[in-house]
């Protein structure tokens, strides 16, 4: 019976199936990708690091730290720093990441070079390995020379890849590898220079867990860190968690939309089958038999939809490595495992049956008297069954979203939001029907009155269609608004007259000569910022050394180990705003120093206005008190600081300067950089044009991925919409036939249908977008903690597009009525 009935309703059942296919495809493809990413990270973690474990320090390790390092017997070491380099061949200059290496690093993975043997011979030959892309840009060949500070070396080969250098960072500062013994000759490691010392260990049999527990706390006290290949694997996994969370959220929304489509379509489908069920019961069919006929149909649809969706998900798997290759520090190897495939098929079956249960239960409680239309009431048991099924749906949604999003609280909030939205949409639909019924325009024309009557007549589909349209619009619009928040969070703006060149590490004795060089090149000095380095010594009467070993502390670990670069000035800059306390512009020596700290530092250090902090300013302890807390716009490419002193306190402290300027053309920028590097090799220059280009390229790729997943959900929503509206086709056909039999013209029927569906489309999509606006505002404030500037796209594009789509689908429902005679249609229905 299930098979026979399904053959007569093939087109409608195919629409049910289409609702679930894309949702399953999204879930399967993302689950497969996440599994492959995790497996690849775990498998390649040693090759990414190049060693079993590393000990690193931001400065030359102190005596105690060096003793710990020596006791573990390092197999290689490295010092890394950022500097400007020059190519004497053509005068080109570039900011690079210099890596001075000693030993046979890497122990896992390889240094890929051209010629191939350059990575093995550069330390013995005394040459440099230069990033391959950089050599192409400056037309440099192996054998040419490179000038690093006061040192000139031959180029031994072009560097294609080396463990420890990742794609995005190397776009701004490409790697240059030189022998460790030549670092001192560069004369670049001066006061204030950013540098990192690393010691590499080749000990495959070491107990890394025990090492982390025993050695890491000791190194932490000495301002050094232990990093194992297993911790690198975990860190890389966390780095891609945000991407995975967003993709999972998009997949869940696509699947949820499919489930909404199934629920609304099956509701209309079963409502039309109730008379047939009543006839079956009159002929002796049991409740179980009549229920199973349609349950088997829905289960079959779920299995077939799950199979097709799983196949599409496997096919999409090949796209993700291409989309994300710029963000991954390795080539992603794709393997297809059985678990996501089995999950896709079972998910199709489970979700189809689960969301169809509520309308299916109506077949269980249909009375044979329905044939005679004697009764239209449901029993108390029907209401109890409805409550149980709704509870099962909510519980299943929560458990599934928890499994996908990996966060119980976020999953609870998301499901609660969907349920509240569902309730609001249903309430608005019911309220709209009552308002129209109460304030019915009796003097309006026949077509207007008839279209409004259709919204609250018996067996109307107003609530079902409004909920389907509104919820679909809500989910898709929320995804779109969330995309704007994510992209806005990393958006970069570049004002035409803002500084686009930054000169770092300018020593006090060089300052006047550097300023003169700016003037010789016709460039103004926009900012001249003094920098003083210091560390935390005591926070609220607690020594930092004691806090490091205190497991109950409420202070973030980075505060205790960080070397702060601070400045002093008498005014705020545009990227800052005082949110607590008062700004102190200047003070005299001998007074208790009123410092201003950023809001994130106040939160992580658990301090507020009036709390005392003792700072170690290069060996001199300075007592300070938090006088003000600033909100800092870190996304703004200005030079911002966590700690700012008033003027009059740090002027005599050891310091160096950062200067900024604006170069209107690339030619002027390049000429200035060559002149400055030639005169002052220790100064590093950041050309923000290159940074803008790199970041904009990355954001373009991120935007493409987010739009791709949003398109997935939008496409699913359109299919759900088509299914929901098309399934009401057969109810509309009967009404339109009766109207034509009574003498209604085609034009009148078209207007009646058009007005009804236009009302449903506008109201449903408008409410969905408004609810999405509210939910996105809450996400921006409480989850992303970012200002929310809503996009007009959902109102300008989604609202009219969805309304027109609903109208077109609705009008297509009665096409056969308009092209046939009433008698012919009635005979077909019979």
C-alpha positions in Angstrom: 0.0 0.0 0.0 2.9 2.3 0.8 4.4 1.7 -2.6 1.1 2.0 -4.5 0.3 5.3 -2.8 3.8 6.6 -3.3 3.6 6.0 -7.1 0.5 8.2 -7.2 2.3 11.0 -5.3 5.8 10.9 -6.8 6.2 14.6 -7.5 5.3 15.6 -3.9 7.5 12.9 -2.4 10.4 14.1 -4.5 10.1 17.6 -3.1 10.2 16.1 0.4 13.4 14.3 -0.6 15.0 17.4 -2.0 14.4 19.2 1.3 16.7 16.8 3.1 19.4 16.1 0.5 21.3 19.4 0.7 21.3 19.4 4.5 22.7 15.9 4.6 25.3 16.8 2.0 26.4 19.8 4.0 26.8 17.8 7.3 28.6 14.9 5.6 31.0 17.0 3.6 31.9 19.2 6.7 32.3 16.2 9.0 34.5 14.4 6.5 36.6 17.5 6.1 36.9 18.1 9.9 38.0 14.5 10.3 40.6 14.7 7.5 41.9 18.0 8.9 42.3 16.5 12.4 44.0 13.3 11.1 46.4 15.4 8.9 47.4 17.7 11.8 48.1 14.7 14.1 50.0 12.8 11.4 52.1 15.8 10.2 52.6 17.6 13.6 56.3 16.5 13.8 57.0 17.6 10.2 55.3 21.0 10.9 57.5 21.6 13.9 60.6 19.8 12.6 61.5 18.3 16.0 60.0 16.3 18.9 60.0 19.3 21.1 61.3 22.9 21.3 62.3 25.3 24.1 62.0 28.9 23.2 62.7 32.3 24.9 62.1 35.9 23.8 65.6 36.8 24.8 68.9 35.1 25.6 68.0 32.5 28.2 69.0 33.3 31.7 71.5 31.1 33.6 68.8 28.9 35.2 66.9 28.4 31.9 70.1 27.7 30.0 71.0 25.0 32.6 67.7 23.3 32.1 68.1 23.5 28.3 71.7 22.1 28.5 70.5 19.2 30.7 68.1 18.1 28.0 70.9 18.2 25.4 69.5 20.2 22.4 70.4 18.9 18.9 70.0 22.3 17.1 69.4 25.9 17.9 68.1 29.0 16.2 67.7 32.7 16.7 64.9 34.4 14.8 64.3 38.2 14.2 62.7 40.5 11.8 64.8 42.8 9.7 65.2 44.7 6.5 67.5 43.1 3.9 68.9 44.5 0.6 69.8 43.0 -2.7 72.9 44.8 -4.0 72.3 43.5 -7.5 69.3 45.9 -8.0 68.9 47.9 -4.8 65.7 46.1 -3.7 64.8 46.1 0.0 62.3 43.9 1.9 61.2 43.1 5.4 62.1 39.5 6.2 62.1 37.0 9.0 65.8 36.0 9.5 66.4 32.5 10.9 69.9 31.8 12.1 70.3 28.0 12.3 72.9 25.7 13.8 72.7 21.9 13.7 71.0 19.4 11.5 67.5 20.9 11.8 64.9 19.8 10.7 64.8 16.2 12.1 61.4 15.6 10.6 60.3 16.9 7.2 62.8 18.6 4.9 64.1 22.0 3.8 62.9 22.2 0.2 65.2 24.3 -1.9 66.4 24.9 -5.4 69.0 23.5 -6.1 67.8 20.5 -4.1 71.1 20.1 -2.1 71.3 23.8 -1.0 69.4 23.0 2.3 72.1 20.5 3.3 75.1 22.6 2.3 74.3 26.2 3.2 75.8 26.0 6.7 79.1 24.6 5.5 79.3 26.9 2.4 78.3 30.1 4.4 75.4 31.0 2.2 71.8 32.1 2.7 68.6 30.5 1.7 66.1 33.1 0.5 62.4 32.7 0.0 61.6 31.5 -3.5 58.7 34.0 -4.1 60.9 36.8 -2.9 63.7 35.9 -5.3 61.2 35.9 -8.2 59.8 39.3 -7.2 63.3 40.9 -7.2 64.7 38.8 -10.1 67.4 37.3 -7.9 69.3 34.1 -8.7 71.4 31.7 -6.6 74.9 33.1 -6.6 73.7 36.7 -6.2 74.3 38.3 -2.8 72.1 39.5 0.0 72.9 42.2 2.6 71.6 41.6 6.1 72.5 44.5 8.4 76.3 44.8 8.1 76.7 41.3 6.6 76.8 40.4 3.0 76.3 36.7 2.0 76.0 34.8 -1.2 72.6 33.2 -1.9 73.0 29.4 -1.8 69.5 28.7 -3.1 65.9 29.6 -3.1 63.8 28.4 -0.2 60.5 26.7 -1.1 59.5 25.6 2.4 61.0 24.9 5.9 59.3 23.6 9.0 58.2 26.4 11.4 57.4 28.9 8.6 53.6 29.2 7.9 51.9 30.5 4.8 50.1 33.7 6.0 53.0 35.1 8.2 55.6 34.5 5.5 53.5 36.6 3.1 54.4 39.7 5.1 57.9 38.7 6.2 59.3 35.9 4.0 61.9 33.7 5.6 65.7 34.0 5.0 67.9 31.3 6.6 71.5 31.9 7.4 74.1 30.0 9.5 73.8 30.8 13.2 77.5 31.8 13.4 76.9 34.8 11.1 74.1 36.4 13.2 76.5 38.4 15.4 78.2 39.9 12.3 74.9 41.4 11.1 75.0 43.8 14.2 71.1 43.7 14.1 70.4 42.4 17.6 70.5 45.7 19.4 68.5 47.1 22.4 64.8 46.7 21.8 65.1 44.3 18.9 62.4 41.6 18.7 64.1 38.2 18.7 63.4 34.7 19.7 65.8 31.9 20.7 64.8 28.3 20.0 66.4 25.0 20.9 65.4 21.9 19.0 65.4 18.4 20.4 65.5 15.1 18.4 64.3 12.6 21.1 61.6 10.4 19.6 61.5 8.2 22.7 61.0 11.0 25.2 57.8 11.0 27.4 56.4 14.3 26.2 53.5 14.2 28.7 55.9 13.8 31.7 58.2 16.4 30.2 55.4 19.0 30.0 54.4 18.3 33.6 58.0 18.4 35.0 60.0 20.8 32.9 57.4 23.3 31.6 56.6 24.9 35.1 60.3 25.3 35.7 60.8 27.0 32.3 57.7 29.2 32.9 59.3 30.7 35.9 62.4 31.6 33.9 60.5 33.3 31.0 60.9 30.3 28.6 58.4 27.9 27.1 58.3 24.2 26.2 56.5 23.3 23.0 56.0 19.6 22.0 54.8 18.3 18.6 51.6 17.1 20.4 50.9 20.5 21.8 51.5 21.9 18.3 48.9 19.5 17.0 46.4 20.7 19.7 47.2 24.3 19.0 46.7 23.9 15.2 43.5 22.1 15.9 42.2 25.1 18.0 43.3 27.5 15.3 40.9 26.0 12.9 38.1 25.6 15.5 36.4 28.9 14.5 36.3 27.9 10.8 35.0 24.5 11.8 32.4 25.9 14.1 31.1 28.3 11.5 31.0 25.5 8.8 29.2 23.2 11.3 26.7 26.0 12.1 26.1 26.5 8.4 25.6 22.7 7.9 23.3 22.5 10.9 21.2 25.4 9.5 21.0 23.7 6.1 19.9 20.5 7.7 17.4 22.3 10.0 15.9 24.0 7.0 15.5 20.6 5.3 13.7 19.3 8.4 11.4 22.3 8.4 10.6 21.6 4.8 9.8 17.9 5.6 7.6 18.9 8.5 5.6 21.5 6.6 5.3 19.4 3.4 4.3 16.2 5.3 1.7 18.2 7.3 0.0 19.3 4.1 0.4 15.9 2.4 -1.1 14.0 5.4 -3.9 16.4 5.7 -5.0 15.6 2.2 -4.7 11.8 2.9 -6.9 11.8 6.0 -10.1 10.9 4.0 -8.2 8.0 2.4 -7.1 6.9 5.9 -10.7 7.1 7.2 -11.9 5.0 4.2 -9.1 2.4 5.0 -10.3 2.2 8.6 -13.9 1.7 7.4 -12.7 -1.2 5.4 -11.0 -2.8 8.4 -7.5 -1.4 8.4 -6.0 -1.0 11.8 -4.4 2.1 13.3 -1.0 0.5 13.0 -1.5 -0.4 9.3 -2.7 3.0 8.2 0.1 4.7 10.2 2.8 2.4 8.8 1.7 3.0 5.2 2.9 6.6 5.4 5.7 6.0 7.9 7.3 3.6 5.3 6.9 6.2 2.6 8.7 8.9 4.7 11.4 6.5 5.9 12.1 5.4 2.3 12.4 9.1 1.3 14.8 9.7 4.2 17.0 6.7 3.3 17.1 7.7 -0.4 17.7 11.4 0.4 20.4 10.4 2.9 22.1 8.3 0.2 22.0 11.1 -2.4 23.0 13.7 0.2 25.9 11.6 1.3 27.1 11.1 -2.2 27.0 14.8 -2.8 28.9 15.4 0.5 31.7 13.0 -0.6 31.9 14.9 -4.0 32.1 18.3 -2.2 35.0 16.9 -0.1 37.3 17.5 -3.0 36.5 21.3 -2.9 37.5 22.1 0.7 41.3 21.5 0.3 41.2 23.9 -2.7 39.2 26.5 -0.7 41.4 26.4 2.4 44.8 25.7 0.9 46.0 29.3 1.8 45.1 28.7 5.5 46.7 25.3 5.9 50.5 24.9 6.6 50.4 21.5 4.8 48.9 19.7 1.8 45.6 18.1 2.9 45.4 14.4 2.1 41.8 13.4 1.6 40.5 10.0 2.8 37.0 8.8 2.9 36.0 7.0 6.1 32.8 5.0 6.7 31.6 6.8 9.8 30.3 10.0 8.2 28.8 8.0 5.3 26.8 5.8 7.6 25.9 8.8 9.7 24.6 10.6 6.6 22.2 7.8 5.6 21.0 7.2 9.2 20.6 11.0 9.7 18.4 11.2 6.6 16.2 8.4 7.9 16.1 9.7 11.5 15.5 13.4 10.7 12.9 12.6 8.1 10.9 10.3 10.4 11.4 12.6 13.5 10.1 15.7 11.8 7.3 13.8 10.0 6.0 12.1 13.2 3.8 15.0 14.3 1.7 15.2 11.2 1.9 11.3 10.8 0.3 10.9 14.2 -2.9 12.4 12.8 -3.4 9.1 10.8 -3.3 7.2 14.1 -6.2 9.1 15.6 -8.4 9.6 12.4 -11.9 8.3 13.0 -13.8 6.3 10.3 -16.5 8.9 10.8 -14.3 11.4 9.0 -15.7 9.8 5.8 -19.1 11.2 6.7 -17.5 14.4 8.2 -19.4 13.7 11.4 -16.5 14.6 13.7 -13.4 16.8 13.6 -12.2 16.5 17.1 -9.1 14.8 18.4 -8.8 12.9 21.6 -6.8 13.7 24.7 -4.4 10.9 23.8 -3.7 12.8 20.5 -2.7 15.9 22.5 -0.5 13.8 24.8 1.2 12.2 21.8 1.8 15.6 20.3 3.5 16.8 23.4 5.7 13.7 23.6 6.8 14.1 20.0 7.5 17.8 20.3 9.7 17.0 23.4 11.5 14.3 21.4 12.1 16.7 18.5 13.5 19.4 20.8 15.7 16.9 22.7 17.1 15.4 19.4 17.8 18.9 18.0 19.7 19.9 21.2 21.8 16.7 21.2 22.6 16.9 17.5 23.5 20.6 17.7 25.6 19.9 20.8 27.5 17.1 18.9 28.0 19.4 15.9 28.9 22.7 17.7 30.9 21.0 20.6 29.5 23.5 23.1 26.5 22.6 25.3 25.7 26.2 26.2 25.9 27.5 22.7 23.8 24.6 21.4 21.2 25.3 24.1 21.1 28.9 23.1 20.8 28.2 19.4 18.0 25.6 19.8 16.2 27.9 22.3 16.5 30.8 19.7 15.0 28.6 17.0 12.1 27.5 19.2 11.4 31.1 20.3 11.5 32.1 16.6 9.2 29.2 15.7 6.7 30.3 18.5 6.9 34.0 17.4 6.2 33.1 13.8 3.3 30.8 14.7 1.9 33.5 17.1 2.2 36.2 14.4 0.5 33.9 11.9 -2.4 33.1 14.3 -2.6 36.8 15.2 -2.6 37.9 11.6 -5.5 35.5 10.8 -7.5 36.8 13.8 -6.9 40.5 12.9 -7.9 39.9 9.3 -11.0 38.0 10.4 -12.0 40.7 12.9 -11.3 43.7 10.6 -12.3 42.0 7.4 -12.7 44.6 4.6 -16.3 43.8 3.6 -16.5 46.6 1.1 -13.4 45.5 -0.8 -13.6 43.9 -4.2 -14.4 40.2 -4.7 -10.8 39.1 -5.4 -9.4 40.9 -2.4 -12.0 39.5 -0.1 -11.6 36.0 -1.4 -7.8 36.1 -1.1 -8.0 37.3 2.5 -10.7 34.7 3.3 -8.3 32.0 2.1 -6.0 33.0 5.0 -8.4 31.9 7.7 -10.9 29.5 6.0 -11.1 25.9 7.3 -8.1 23.8 6.3 -6.0 26.9 5.6 -2.2 26.6 5.3 -1.4 30.1 6.7 0.4 29.0 9.9 2.3 26.2 8.2 3.5 28.4 5.2 4.2 31.4 7.4 6.3 29.4 9.8 8.2 27.6 6.9 8.8 30.9 5.0 9.6 32.9 8.2 11.9 30.3 9.7 13.7 29.7 6.5 14.2 33.4 6.0 15.3 33.8 9.6 18.0 31.1 9.4 19.4 32.3 6.1 19.3 36.0 7.2 21.0 35.1 10.5 23.7 33.3 8.6 24.2 36.4 6.4 24.3 38.9 9.2 26.7 36.6 11.1 28.9 36.5 8.0 29.0 40.3 8.1 30.0 40.2 11.7 32.8 37.7 11.0 34.1 39.7 8.0 33.7 43.0 9.8 35.7 41.7 12.7 38.7 41.5 10.5 38.0 44.3 8.0 40.7 46.8 7.3 40.3 50.3 6.2 43.1 52.5 4.8 42.6 56.2 4.8 44.2 58.1 2.0 46.4 60.2 4.3 47.0 57.7 7.1 50.6 56.5 7.8 51.5 53.6 5.5 55.2 53.2 6.4 56.5 52.3 9.9 60.2 52.5 10.8 61.0 50.3 13.8 63.9 50.0 16.3 65.2 53.6 15.8 67.9 54.0 18.4 68.2 57.3 20.3 71.5 58.2 18.8 70.1 57.7 15.3 66.8 59.7 15.8 68.0 63.0 14.4 69.7 61.4 11.4 66.6 59.3 10.6 64.3 62.3 10.8 66.6 64.1 8.4 66.4 61.1 6.0 62.6 61.4 6.1 62.9 65.1 5.2 65.5 64.5 2.4 63.0 62.1 0.8 60.1 64.6 1.1 58.2 62.6 3.6 56.7 64.0 6.8 57.2 62.3 10.2 53.6 61.7 11.2 54.3 59.9 14.5 57.5 59.7 16.6 56.7 57.2 19.4 59.1 56.3 22.1 59.0 52.7 23.3 60.2 51.4 26.7 60.3 47.7 27.5 59.2 46.3 30.9 57.7 43.3 32.6 55.2 42.8 35.4 56.9 42.4 38.9 54.0 42.6 41.3 50.2 42.7 40.8 48.1 43.8 43.8 50.9 42.9 46.3 51.4 39.5 44.8 54.8 38.7 43.2 54.6 37.5 39.6 57.0 34.7 40.4 54.5 33.4 43.0 51.5 33.9 40.7 53.2 31.7 38.0 53.1 28.6 40.3 49.7 29.4 41.9 47.2 27.1 40.3 44.2 29.0 41.8 45.2 32.4 40.3 42.6 34.4 38.3 45.2 36.0 36.1 45.9 34.9 32.5 49.4 33.3 32.0 50.5 35.6 29.2 50.4 38.6 31.6 53.1 37.0 33.8 55.6 36.3 31.0 54.9 39.1 28.5 57.5 41.7 27.8 55.4 44.9 27.4 56.4 47.6 25.0 55.0 50.8 26.5 55.0 54.5 25.6 54.3 57.8 27.3 52.3 60.7 26.0 50.0 63.5 27.2 46.9 62.7 25.1 44.7 59.9 23.7 44.8 58.8 20.1 41.7 58.3 17.8 41.7 54.5 18.4 41.3 54.9 22.2 38.5 55.8 24.5 38.5 56.1 28.3 35.8 53.7 29.8 36.8 54.0 33.5 38.8 56.4 35.6 40.4 59.6 34.3 43.3 60.2 32.0 46.5 61.7 33.5 48.4 63.7 30.9 51.6 64.4 32.8 53.2 63.8 36.2 56.4 64.8 38.1 59.0 62.3 39.2 58.4 61.1 42.8 54.6 61.0 42.5 52.7 57.7 42.5 52.5 57.0 38.7 49.0 56.9 37.3 49.1 54.5 34.3 46.4 53.8 31.7 45.8 50.2 30.7 43.7 48.6 27.9 40.4 46.9 28.8 41.6 43.5 27.7 44.7 43.8 30.0 42.5 44.9 32.9 40.3 41.8 32.4 43.2 39.3 31.9 45.2 40.7 34.9 42.0 41.0 37.0 42.7 44.6 38.0 40.6 47.8 38.1 40.9 51.4 38.9 43.0 52.0 42.1 44.9 48.7 42.0 48.6 48.8 42.2 51.1 47.2 39.8 54.8 47.1 40.2 56.7 47.1 36.9 60.3 46.0 36.2 61.6 48.7 33.8 64.8 47.0 32.7 66.0 46.3 36.3 64.4 49.3 38.0 61.2 48.6 40.0 58.5 51.2 39.5 55.4 51.5 41.6 52.3 52.4 39.6 48.5 52.6 40.1 45.8 52.0 37.5 44.4 55.5 36.9 42.3 54.8 33.8 41.1 52.0 31.6 41.0 52.4 27.8 38.9 50.7 25.2 41.4 50.1 22.3 40.4 49.4 18.7 43.1 46.8 18.0 41.7 46.2 14.5 42.8 49.7 13.5 46.3 49.6 12.0 47.6 52.3 14.3 50.3 51.7 16.9 48.3 50.8 20.0 49.6 50.0 23.5 48.3 47.9 26.5 50.1 50.3 28.9 50.5 54.0 28.5 52.4 56.3 31.0 51.9 60.0 31.4 54.6 62.2 30.1 57.3 63.3 32.6 58.1 59.8 34.0 59.9 57.6 31.4 61.8 60.2 29.4 65.1 59.1 30.9 64.5 55.4 30.7 66.4 53.3 28.0 64.2 53.4 24.9 64.0 53.3 21.2 61.6 55.0 18.8 59.0 54.1 16.1 58.5 56.6 13.3 55.6 56.6 10.8 55.1 58.5 7.5 52.9 58.5 4.4 54.4 57.8 1.0 51.9 58.7 -1.8 53.4 56.4 -4.4 55.1 53.0 -4.5 58.1 54.5 -6.3 58.6 57.1 -3.5 58.1 54.4 -0.9 60.7 52.1 -2.5 63.3 54.9 -2.9 62.9 56.0 0.7 63.2 52.4 2.0 66.4 51.8 0.0 67.9 55.1 1.3 67.0 54.3 5.0 68.2 50.7 4.9 71.5 51.8 3.3 72.2 54.3 6.0 70.7 52.4 9.0 70.7 48.6 8.5 69.3 47.9 12.0 66.0 49.7 11.2 63.1 47.5 10.1 60.5 49.0 7.8 56.9 47.8 7.5 55.2 48.8 4.3 51.5 48.7 5.1 50.6 48.6 1.4 52.0 45.0 1.3 50.1 44.2 4.6 46.9 45.5 3.2 47.3 43.5 0.0 48.0 40.3 1.9 45.2 40.7 4.4 42.7 41.7 1.7 43.6 38.6 -0.3 43.1 36.5 2.8 39.7 38.2 3.6 38.6 37.6 0.0 39.2 33.9 0.5 37.5 33.8 3.8 34.5 35.7 2.3 34.3 33.2 -0.5 34.2 30.2 1.9 31.5 31.9 4.1 29.4 32.9 1.1 29.8 29.3 -0.3 28.3 27.9 2.9 25.6 30.6 3.1 24.7 29.7 -0.5 24.2 26.1 0.6 21.6 27.2 3.2 19.9 29.7 0.8 19.6 26.9 -1.8 18.2 24.6 0.8 15.8 27.3 1.9 14.5 27.8 -1.6 13.9 24.1 -2.1 12.1 24.0 1.3 10.0 27.0 0.2 9.1 25.3 -3.1 8.2 22.1 -1.4 6.0 23.9 1.2 4.1 26.0 -1.3 3.9 23.3 -4.0 2.5 20.8 -1.6 -0.6 23.1 -1.0 -1.2 22.9 -4.8 -3.8 20.2 -4.6 -5.9 22.1 -2.0 -5.8 25.2 -4.2 -6.8 23.3 -7.3 -10.1 22.2 -5.8 -10.9 25.7 -4.6 -10.0 27.3 -8.0 -12.1 24.6 -9.8 -15.1 25.5 -7.7 -14.6 29.2 -8.3 -14.4 28.6 -12.1 -17.5 26.4 -11.9 -19.4 29.3 -10.3 -18.3 31.5 -13.1 -15.0 33.1 -11.9 -12.6 34.2 -14.7 -9.0 33.3 -15.0 -7.9 36.8 -14.2 -9.9 36.8 -11.0 -8.4 33.4 -9.9 -4.9 34.7 -10.7 -5.5 37.8 -8.6 -6.9 35.9 -5.7 -4.0 33.5 -5.6 -1.4 36.3 -6.2 -2.7 38.4 -3.3 -2.8 35.5 -0.9 0.7 34.3 -1.7 2.1 37.8 -1.8 0.7 38.5 1.6 2.2 35.3 3.0 5.6 35.9 1.3 5.9 39.5 2.5 4.8 38.9 6.1 6.8 35.7 6.5 10.0 37.0 5.1 9.7 40.4 6.8 9.2 38.8 10.3 12.0 36.3 9.6 14.5 39.1 8.7 13.5 41.3 11.7 14.0 38.3 14.0 17.3 37.5 12.4 18.3 41.1 13.0 17.6 40.8 16.7 19.4 37.4 17.0 22.4 38.7 15.1 22.6 41.7 17.4 22.6 39.4 20.4 25.3 37.3 18.8 27.4 40.4 18.1 27.1 41.6 21.6 27.5 38.4 23.6 29.3 35.9 21.4 31.6 37.9 19.1 31.7 41.0 21.3 31.8 43.3 18.3 29.7 46.3 17.2 26.9 45.3 14.9 26.2 47.3 11.8 23.3 45.5 10.0 23.5 45.0 6.3 20.6 46.2 4.1 21.0 43.2 1.8 18.4 41.0 3.5 15.8 43.8 3.3 16.7 44.9 -0.2 17.3 41.5 -1.7 15.9 38.7 0.5 12.5 40.4 1.3 11.5 41.1 -2.3 13.2 37.9 -3.7 11.5 35.6 -1.3 8.1 37.3 -1.7 8.3 37.1 -5.5 9.5 33.5 -5.3 6.5 32.6 -3.1 4.2 34.4 -5.5 5.7 32.6 -8.6 5.4 29.2 -7.0 1.9 29.9 -5.8 0.8 31.0 -9.2 2.4 27.9 -10.8 0.1 25.8 -8.6 -3.0 26.8 -10.5 -1.5 26.7 -14.0 -3.3 23.4 -14.8 -6.6 24.9 -13.6 -6.4 27.9 -15.9 -5.5 25.8 -18.9 -8.2 23.2 -18.5 -12.0 23.2 -18.2 -13.6 22.8 -14.7 -15.1 19.4 -15.7 -11.8 18.0 -17.0 -10.1 19.0 -13.7 -12.9 17.5 -11.6 -12.6 14.3 -13.5 -8.9 14.1 -12.9 -9.4 14.7 -9.2 -12.0 12.0 -9.2 
